[in-house]
Amino acid sequence: TSTGSATTVQCSKSKAFTVTAASAGAGGAEDNDGSLAGVLTGPGATIPYTLAYTSSFNGAGFGSATPTTLLNANAATVAIVDANAAEEGTYSDTVTITVEY
């Protein structure tokens, strides 16, 4: 779980991994190319957004190895036109990140 901070992972050294992301707000729409088109849901409205993430990497190992960053804290973006058109309120989405090897 990551809320407001970077999401990282440590995996077996030199092993190739792939990552997928899915947006619950977009009906579970899944992406595997590093740019998820998600949907924030709120008070009777939705706001589309884009989430940038690392879609594949080679593991760096454990111990003193630096974890691989999957998501930066500011990885999601909303177009200004969509933000300006949104009604006032709280919007959210649940994103599931899956790492496979």
SEKOLNU-955951 format. One record per residue (C-alpha): residue in three letters; x, y, z. Coordinates in Angstrom, 3 decimals, padded with zeros to 6 digits. Each point is the difference from the previous one (the first is absolute). Example, Ala and Ser with C-alpha at 12.3 -4.5 7.8 and 13.67 -1.06 7.14 Angstrom:
% residues 2
<aa->ala X->012.300 Y->-004.500 Z->007.800>
<aa->ser X->001.370 Y->003.440 Z->-000.660>
END
This chain:
% residues 101
<aa->thr X->000.000 Y->000.000 Z->000.000>
<aa->ser X->001.232 Y->003.454 Z->-000.851>
<aa->thr X->-001.759 Y->003.234 Z->000.898>
<aa->gly X->001.760 Y->003.223 Z->-000.911>
<aa->ser X->003.450 Y->-001.473 Z->-000.290>
<aa->ala X->002.075 Y->-002.013 Z->-002.450>
<aa->thr X->-000.832 Y->-003.682 Z->-000.474>
<aa->thr X->003.101 Y->-002.181 Z->-000.131>
<aa->val X->000.827 Y->-003.690 Z->-000.279>
<aa->gln X->003.069 Y->-002.188 Z->000.512>
<aa->cys X->000.302 Y->-003.154 Z->-002.095>
<aa->ser X->002.453 Y->-002.755 Z->-000.899>
<aa->lys X->003.194 Y->001.319 Z->-001.569>
<aa->ser X->000.075 Y->000.116 Z->-003.826>
<aa->lys X->-003.412 Y->-001.677 Z->-000.310>
<aa->ala X->-002.304 Y->001.657 Z->-002.579>
<aa->phe X->-003.337 Y->001.230 Z->001.370>
<aa->thr X->-003.098 Y->001.462 Z->-001.639>
<aa->val X->-002.505 Y->002.306 Z->001.654>
<aa->thr X->-003.689 Y->000.622 Z->-000.736>
<aa->ala X->-002.315 Y->002.617 Z->001.470>
<aa->ala X->-003.808 Y->-000.093 Z->000.230>
<aa->ser X->-002.437 Y->002.815 Z->000.849>
<aa->ala X->-003.172 Y->-000.963 Z->001.901>
<aa->gly X->-001.584 Y->003.314 Z->-001.031>
<aa->ala X->000.521 Y->-000.925 Z->-003.664>
<aa->gly X->-001.823 Y->-003.303 Z->000.499>
<aa->gly X->003.181 Y->-001.926 Z->000.727>
<aa->ala X->001.656 Y->001.155 Z->-003.235>
<aa->glu X->003.527 Y->-001.386 Z->-000.038>
<aa->asp X->003.182 Y->001.367 Z->-001.563>
<aa->asn X->003.467 Y->-001.462 Z->-000.448>
<aa->asp X->001.865 Y->002.733 Z->-001.913>
<aa->gly X->000.715 Y->002.423 Z->002.868>
<aa->ser X->-002.851 Y->002.474 Z->-000.569>
<aa->leu X->-003.332 Y->-000.916 Z->001.612>
<aa->ala X->-003.129 Y->001.920 Z->-001.040>
<aa->gly X->-001.882 Y->000.046 Z->003.310>
<aa->val X->-003.217 Y->001.588 Z->001.206>
<aa->leu X->-000.540 Y->001.810 Z->003.293>
<aa->thr X->-003.576 Y->-000.303 Z->001.289>
<aa->gly X->-001.700 Y->002.596 Z->002.134>
<aa->pro X->-003.331 Y->001.648 Z->000.775>
<aa->gly X->-001.985 Y->-001.084 Z->-003.060>
<aa->ala X->002.904 Y->000.694 Z->-002.334>
<aa->thr X->003.303 Y->-001.424 Z->-001.247>
<aa->ile X->003.382 Y->001.478 Z->-000.896>
<aa->pro X->002.336 Y->-001.805 Z->-002.417>
<aa->tyr X->003.698 Y->-000.099 Z->000.879>
<aa->thr X->003.246 Y->-001.580 Z->-001.137>
<aa->leu X->002.284 Y->-001.962 Z->002.311>
<aa->ala X->003.629 Y->-000.501 Z->-001.062>
<aa->tyr X->001.771 Y->-003.049 Z->001.431>
<aa->thr X->002.966 Y->-002.298 Z->-000.661>
<aa->ser X->-001.316 Y->-002.814 Z->-002.207>
<aa->ser X->003.046 Y->-002.279 Z->-000.034>
<aa->phe X->003.358 Y->-000.261 Z->001.721>
<aa->asn X->002.772 Y->-002.374 Z->001.015>
<aa->gly X->000.184 Y->-000.700 Z->003.719>
<aa->ala X->002.838 Y->001.640 Z->001.932>
<aa->gly X->000.063 Y->-002.590 Z->002.783>
<aa->phe X->-000.522 Y->000.281 Z->003.746>
<aa->gly X->002.151 Y->001.153 Z->002.888>
<aa->ser X->001.742 Y->003.273 Z->-000.817>
<aa->ala X->-001.449 Y->000.190 Z->-003.546>
<aa->thr X->-002.077 Y->003.093 Z->-000.750>
<aa->pro X->-003.700 Y->-000.812 Z->-000.463>
<aa->thr X->-001.523 Y->000.551 Z->-003.456>
<aa->thr X->-002.514 Y->002.856 Z->-000.059>
<aa->leu X->-003.283 Y->-001.065 Z->-001.629>
<aa->leu X->-001.918 Y->003.229 Z->000.657>
<aa->asn X->001.257 Y->003.429 Z->000.960>
<aa->ala X->-002.058 Y->002.037 Z->002.471>
<aa->asn X->-001.087 Y->002.333 Z->-002.841>
<aa->ala X->-000.595 Y->-002.700 Z->-002.645>
<aa->ala X->-003.666 Y->000.888 Z->-000.691>
<aa->thr X->-001.033 Y->002.923 Z->-002.190>
<aa->val X->-003.392 Y->001.534 Z->-000.766>
<aa->ala X->-000.536 Y->002.215 Z->-003.049>
<aa->ile X->-000.797 Y->003.602 Z->000.971>
<aa->val X->-003.209 Y->-000.042 Z->-002.064>
<aa->asp X->-001.227 Y->-003.084 Z->001.923>
<aa->ala X->000.940 Y->001.468 Z->003.381>
<aa->asn X->-001.767 Y->003.277 Z->-000.793>
<aa->ala X->-003.161 Y->-001.821 Z->-001.136>
<aa->ala X->-000.251 Y->-002.131 Z->003.159>
<aa->glu X->-002.526 Y->000.666 Z->002.704>
<aa->glu X->001.299 Y->000.836 Z->003.473>
<aa->gly X->000.504 Y->-003.074 Z->002.156>
<aa->thr X->002.287 Y->-002.881 Z->000.826>
<aa->tyr X->001.048 Y->-002.306 Z->-002.826>
<aa->ser X->001.879 Y->-003.294 Z->000.289>
<aa->asp X->001.011 Y->-003.175 Z->-001.795>
<aa->thr X->001.535 Y->-003.287 Z->001.032>
<aa->val X->002.949 Y->-001.070 Z->-002.143>
<aa->thr X->001.319 Y->-003.542 Z->000.182>
<aa->ile X->003.664 Y->-000.469 Z->-000.973>
<aa->thr X->001.022 Y->-003.566 Z->-000.867>
<aa->val X->003.653 Y->-001.060 Z->-000.313>
<aa->glu X->000.556 Y->-003.259 Z->-001.913>
<aa->tyr X->003.094 Y->-002.080 Z->-000.650>
END
